Amino acid sequence: MLVERGLIAFSELIRQFDLPTEYLNTIVINRVIGSALNGIKFESGTLYTENYVRLQQNILIGYLQAAFLPVRVNEIIKNTRVNENLIQSNFDT
């Protein structure tokens, strides 16, 4: 379940397996976090796979790059169906 979704809330595990919170907490801390299992992170009551964390980081980087990198007007005209004259008129001031 964790591998498929990339994350799972600790509370969901408690409900699904009907285990006491302290017992499950001990298992998670000792076997997942405290062991040599790589690629699993436990933060704010949620288990995350390393791949999920990396994917989220890459999405954020993509959004930030899109927001802050300059874009050439020629590229907008070339890659969209917006009328070239309308785009040019917005920049001719």
Secondary structure, 3 states (H helix, E strand, C coil): CHHHHCEEEHHHHHHHHCCCHHHHHHHHHHHHHCCCCCCEEEECCEEEEHHHHHHHHHHHHHHHHHHHCCCCHHHHHHHCCCCHHHHHHHHCC
